[in-house]
Amino acid sequence: MAATAAPRPLQAVLDVAAAAALRAPSVLNTQPWRWIVHERSLDLRADPGRQLGAVDPEGRMLTISCGAALDHALIALRTEGYDARVELLPDARDPELLAAIYPAGHHTPLAEDFRRYQTTLRRHTDRRPFGPDPVTEDMIAGLTGAALAHGVHVHVVRDDQVPTLSALASVAAGEELADPAERAELARWTRRAPHATEGLATDVTVQGSPRRVPLRPHAEDAAGRLPAGPGNDSGARYLILWGNQDGRRAWLRAGQALSAVLLTAAESGLAASPMTDLVEVTDTRVSLRRLLSWQGHPYAVLRVGVAAADLGVPAAHRLGHDEVVEIDRPSS
Ligand SMILES: Cc1cc2nc3c(=O)[nH]c(=O)nc-3n(C[C@H](O)[C@H](O)[C@H](O)COP(=O)(O)O)c2cc1C
């Protein structure tokens, strides 16, 4: 008779989930999170030491990044056979505690759970201009559905709104670079050597190239080294993730939605890159609301499209497990 493997202890399963979350996208690859693995629950904490204090003083992007990490952890838990109950901001006296995850019942992993987990291993931000192939309405419906599952709406920027978006992107980039503290912060997090485990290495940011809507320059004089390739963003679509609330709970949900949209895009054969300087800068964030007909609050702008050439996406590397994950071992 074949021996049956003993089930993994719950704390080890939770550690697997925390480890999977290290691959989540984060603003400038700051990875502003910490995970505490308890015996029966998992805590997601903000790491204020990794907050972009000048560019993101309210912690909006930090919190959205942590929401994306939460989504990644829950994906891993499902493939490990667990549903989970999640409490967002469970302790008003402990604002750095963003979420507590409690495994709650058995989940039989489905093929789509395994596929999604596999996607977390290969998805990366592609900042090169996309090719002319269209983003189909079916693809858009998939992305919209992925966000709505987290209560977040997607506005697909109409062609007649693209010039406004383009102008706002220029304003946002200009405002961040005009502020000495913001410029210094962007430079600090973006001029990293290849294989740096935090921040953006110059091999993942793109050499300057004209586009319909400019991407954030990342730092004035630190042009990326990744060749732009043959695309010119002619087939790119621009999405605004938005919702009715603006605050930390809403930003966590926005991060979960952003993660789900990025992973759905990758599974649909789409490349994607967030463009959040438009949301970080107060003036352009307010102006973006006009594109939403003043219906709600923008959380992130996302460029999606079909890669212009099958060149592969360079990976931004991550901090090691022990730098971010703490195992809570009860003292005996
Ligand atoms: C909240 C948030 C904001 C981001 N903003 C931008 C952005 O404005 N421009 C950009 O090129 N990438 C942006 N990104 C993508 C990150 O730079 C990227 O996820 C990170 O470097 C990790 O790399 P990867 O996505 O390739 O794994 C953002 C990601 C998140 C989660």
The ligand as an SDF file (V2000), in Angstrom:
LIG
                    3D

 31 33  0  0  0  0  0  0  0  0999 V2000
    0.9600   50.1950   -6.3300 C   0  0  0  0  0  0  0  0  0  0  0  0
    1.9010   50.0040   -7.4970 C   0  0  0  0  0  0  0  0  0  0  0  0
    2.3080   51.1030   -8.2320 C   0  0  0  0  0  0  0  0  0  0  0  0
    3.1620   50.9470   -9.3310 C   0  0  0  0  0  0  0  0  0  0  0  0
    3.4960   52.0370  -10.0950 N   0  0  0  0  0  0  0  0  0  0  0  0
    4.2700   51.8830  -11.1880 C   0  0  0  0  0  0  0  0  0  0  0  0
    4.5600   52.9880  -12.0420 C   0  0  0  0  0  0  0  0  0  0  0  0
    4.0750   54.0960  -11.8400 O   0  0  0  0  0  0  0  0  0  0  0  0
    5.3690   52.7770  -13.1090 N   0  0  0  0  0  0  0  0  0  0  0  0
    5.8870   51.5430  -13.3920 C   0  0  0  0  0  0  0  0  0  0  0  0
    6.6000   51.4080  -14.3700 O   0  0  0  0  0  0  0  0  0  0  0  0
    5.6170   50.4660  -12.5970 N   0  0  0  0  0  0  0  0  0  0  0  0
    4.8220   50.6120  -11.5230 C   0  0  0  0  0  0  0  0  0  0  0  0
    4.5180   49.5350  -10.7300 N   0  0  0  0  0  0  0  0  0  0  0  0
    5.1250   48.2420  -11.0330 C   0  0  0  0  0  0  0  0  0  0  0  0
    6.2780   47.9650  -10.0750 C   0  0  0  0  0  0  0  0  0  0  0  0
    7.3710   48.7990  -10.3630 O   0  0  0  0  0  0  0  0  0  0  0  0
    6.6370   46.4850  -10.1630 C   0  0  0  0  0  0  0  0  0  0  0  0
    5.5520   45.7200   -9.7550 O   0  0  0  0  0  0  0  0  0  0  0  0
    7.8310   46.1280   -9.3070 C   0  0  0  0  0  0  0  0  0  0  0  0
    8.9760   46.7580   -9.7810 O   0  0  0  0  0  0  0  0  0  0  0  0
    8.0650   44.6090   -9.3000 C   0  0  0  0  0  0  0  0  0  0  0  0
    8.3410   44.1680  -10.5960 O   0  0  0  0  0  0  0  0  0  0  0  0
    7.4370   43.1380  -11.3980 P   0  0  0  0  0  0  0  0  0  0  0  0
    6.0410   43.6760  -11.4450 O   0  0  0  0  0  0  0  0  0  0  0  0
    8.0860   43.1080  -12.7450 O   0  0  0  0  0  0  0  0  0  0  0  0
    7.5090   41.8150  -10.7130 O   0  0  0  0  0  0  0  0  0  0  0  0
    3.6520   49.6610   -9.6570 C   0  0  0  0  0  0  0  0  0  0  0  0
    3.2310   48.5510   -8.9040 C   0  0  0  0  0  0  0  0  0  0  0  0
    2.3540   48.7180   -7.8440 C   0  0  0  0  0  0  0  0  0  0  0  0
    1.8770   47.5160   -7.0720 C   0  0  0  0  0  0  0  0  0  0  0  0
  1  2  1  0
  2  3  1  0
  2 30  2  0
  3  4  2  0
  4  5  1  0
  4 28  1  0
  5  6  2  0
  6  7  1  0
  6 13  1  0
  7  8  2  0
  7  9  1  0
  9 10  1  0
 10 11  2  0
 10 12  1  0
 12 13  2  0
 13 14  1  0
 14 15  1  0
 14 28  1  0
 15 16  1  0
 16 17  1  0
 16 18  1  0
 18 19  1  0
 18 20  1  0
 20 21  1  0
 20 22  1  0
 22 23  1  0
 23 24  1  0
 24 25  2  0
 24 26  1  0
 24 27  1  0
 28 29  2  0
 29 30  1  0
 30 31  1  0
M  END
$$$$
